[in-house]
Amino acid sequence: MERVSIEFDNLHQLYRAYMPFISPAALFINMPKPLMLGERLFVHYQLPQDNNDYQFTGTVVWSNPQGASGGRPVGVGVKIESDDQIHRQRIEKLLASELNSDDLTCTM
C-alpha cells in the first residue's frame, strides 16, 4: 500500500481538496502521476491551524489526468475508509463557513 502525506496550509486549500459528494467523504491529493482507480493508499495529513497528525486508509475513486478540464491539478481523490465519520466531522467543522462556496475545487 502506497503512503502519501499532505499538509493543508489554509482553509481554502482544504476546501479545494475536500470531496463531500463522495460518501462518506474523500480528499483530493495533488500527485505528479495519478494512480489507478481502486488503488489503496495510506494517507497522512495535517489540517490548517492544527498541530496534530491524522491518518486514514482509503481507495482512489477519482483521477485528474494531465490536461484536465478547467486547469484542474493532476492528482487523485481518495475515499476515506478508516474512521470515516471522525475525519468527515473534523474536516467539515473547519470548513463550516466554506462548504456552500461557489469557488472551484480541484475536482468540480
Beta strands, then each sheet from edge to edge (+ up, - down):
strand 1: 2-7
strand 2: 26-30
strand 3: 40-46
strand 4: 54-64
strand 5: 75-80
sheet 1: 1+ 3+ 4- 5+ 2-
end
